[in-house]
Amino acid sequence: MKLYNLITQDMVIEELESGNREGVLKEMVSFLKKRKKIAREKELYAKLLQREELGSTAIGEGVAIPHCKIKGIKNPLVMLAVSKKSVDFQSLDGKPSNIFFLVVSSPENPSLNLQILAAIAHLVRKSGPLLKRILGARNAGDILDIIREEEEKISEK
């Protein structure tokens, strides 16, 4: 599974405004609502917060993967947001997060959700320069090109 096939340019926030975890989640949910990708904004926000309370979705290396399952989602929603400010997402490595992959999927297809989360984690672990390259990107198109390039490098190994 390749992330560059799941994330489109209209699903990228090039620069988040918020500087805290709750604000980042709200901003991402609002972004999805404005693009008519979700109908129940408050429910999604509440589910994402619940998931964070179980344990941070920050996986280290400057990356967090807030995620949850919601009934009524036909195809998984995968978006990416970037913060040059750095946000304390209570990562296990103690470092702030700058890149946020939001994944919203259906409870009816848990294996697909796990495949997406695994693809993100694999990319982050195997691609050393990912964070630095994305933070240096000029726009959403460049960000997606970087993800594609890094995934292709990994699959060649």
C-alpha positions as CSV (number, residue, x, y, z in Angstrom):
1,M,0.0,0.0,0.0
2,K,1.4,3.4,-1.1
3,L,0.5,6.6,0.7
4,Y,1.0,8.7,-2.4
5,N,-2.0,6.8,-3.8
6,L,-4.2,7.7,-0.8
7,I,-3.4,11.3,-0.2
8,T,-4.4,13.9,-2.8
9,Q,-3.3,17.6,-3.0
10,D,-6.6,18.8,-1.7
11,M,-6.0,16.7,1.4
12,V,-2.9,18.5,2.5
13,I,-2.6,21.4,5.0
14,E,0.7,23.1,4.1
15,E,0.9,25.1,7.4
16,L,-1.2,24.5,10.5
17,E,-1.9,27.6,12.6
18,S,-2.5,25.9,15.9
19,G,0.3,25.2,18.4
20,N,-1.3,22.6,20.6
21,R,-2.7,19.1,20.2
22,E,-6.4,19.9,20.5
23,G,-6.0,22.9,18.1
24,V,-4.3,20.7,15.5
25,L,-7.1,18.1,15.7
26,K,-9.8,20.8,15.5
27,E,-8.0,22.4,12.5
28,M,-7.8,19.1,10.7
29,V,-11.4,18.1,11.3
30,S,-12.6,21.6,10.2
31,F,-10.5,21.2,7.0
32,L,-12.3,17.9,6.3
33,K,-15.7,19.5,7.0
34,K,-15.0,22.4,4.6
35,R,-14.1,20.0,1.9
36,K,-17.3,18.0,2.6
37,K,-15.4,14.9,3.4
38,I,-17.2,14.4,6.7
39,A,-20.7,15.2,8.0
40,R,-20.3,14.9,11.7
41,E,-17.5,17.2,12.7
42,K,-18.1,17.1,16.5
43,E,-18.2,13.3,16.5
44,L,-14.9,13.0,14.6
45,Y,-13.2,15.5,16.9
46,A,-14.5,13.7,20.0
47,K,-13.3,10.3,18.7
48,L,-9.9,11.6,17.9
49,L,-9.5,13.1,21.4
50,Q,-10.7,9.8,22.9
51,R,-8.0,8.0,21.0
52,E,-5.3,10.5,22.1
53,E,-6.4,9.9,25.7
54,L,-5.8,6.2,25.4
55,G,-2.2,7.0,24.4
56,S,-0.5,9.5,22.1
57,T,-0.6,8.8,18.4
58,A,2.8,10.6,18.1
59,I,5.2,7.9,16.9
60,G,8.4,9.9,17.2
61,E,10.7,11.3,14.5
62,G,8.4,14.4,14.4
63,V,5.4,12.5,13.2
64,A,1.9,11.9,14.7
65,I,-0.8,9.7,13.2
66,P,-4.1,10.8,14.8
67,H,-6.7,8.2,13.8
68,C,-10.1,6.8,14.6
69,K,-13.0,4.8,13.1
70,I,-16.4,6.3,12.3
71,K,-19.5,4.6,11.0
72,G,-20.6,5.7,7.6
73,I,-17.2,6.2,6.1
74,K,-17.1,4.3,2.8
75,N,-13.4,4.9,1.8
76,P,-10.7,5.8,4.3
77,L,-9.8,9.4,4.6
78,V,-6.1,10.1,4.8
79,M,-4.8,13.6,5.0
80,L,-1.5,15.2,5.9
81,A,-0.9,18.5,7.8
82,V,2.4,20.2,8.4
83,S,3.4,22.5,11.3
84,K,6.7,24.4,11.1
85,K,6.1,25.5,14.7
86,S,6.3,22.0,16.3
87,V,3.5,20.8,18.5
88,D,3.8,18.8,21.7
89,F,1.8,15.7,20.9
90,Q,3.2,13.8,23.9
91,S,5.4,11.6,21.8
92,L,7.2,8.7,23.4
93,D,10.6,10.1,22.2
94,G,9.7,13.4,24.0
95,K,10.2,15.4,20.8
96,P,7.5,17.7,19.3
97,S,5.6,16.7,16.1
98,N,5.6,18.6,12.9
99,I,3.9,16.2,10.5
100,F,0.4,14.8,11.1
101,F,-1.2,12.0,9.1
102,L,-4.9,11.9,9.9
103,V,-6.6,8.6,9.2
104,V,-10.4,8.1,9.5
105,S,-11.8,4.7,8.5
106,S,-14.8,2.5,8.9
107,P,-15.1,0.1,11.8
108,E,-16.3,-2.5,9.3
109,N,-12.8,-2.8,7.7
110,P,-10.3,-2.8,10.6
111,S,-7.6,-4.5,8.5
112,L,-7.5,-1.7,5.9
113,N,-7.1,0.8,8.8
114,L,-4.1,-1.2,10.1
115,Q,-2.6,-1.4,6.6
116,I,-2.7,2.4,6.3
117,L,-1.2,3.0,9.8
118,A,1.5,0.4,9.1
119,A,2.4,2.1,5.7
120,I,2.8,5.4,7.5
121,A,4.9,4.0,10.3
122,H,7.0,2.1,7.8
123,L,7.7,5.2,5.7
124,V,8.6,7.2,8.9
125,R,11.0,4.5,10.2
126,K,12.7,3.7,6.8
127,S,13.0,7.3,5.4
128,G,15.6,9.2,7.3
129,P,15.2,12.6,5.6
130,L,11.3,12.6,5.4
131,L,10.7,15.2,8.1
132,K,13.4,17.6,6.9
133,R,12.3,17.2,3.3
134,I,8.6,17.8,4.0
135,L,9.3,20.8,6.2
136,G,11.3,22.3,3.3
137,A,8.6,21.7,0.7
138,R,7.1,24.7,-1.0
139,N,3.6,23.4,-1.5
140,A,1.2,20.4,-1.4
141,G,2.4,19.1,-4.7
142,D,6.0,19.0,-3.5
143,I,5.0,17.3,-0.3
144,L,3.2,14.5,-2.2
145,D,6.2,14.2,-4.6
146,I,8.5,13.8,-1.5
147,I,6.3,11.0,-0.1
148,R,6.2,9.2,-3.5
149,E,10.0,9.5,-3.8
150,E,10.7,8.3,-0.3
151,E,8.2,5.3,-0.7
152,E,9.9,4.4,-4.0
153,K,13.4,4.5,-2.4
154,I,12.2,2.2,0.4
155,S,10.5,-0.3,-2.0
156,E,13.8,-0.5,-4.0
157,K,15.7,-1.6,-0.9
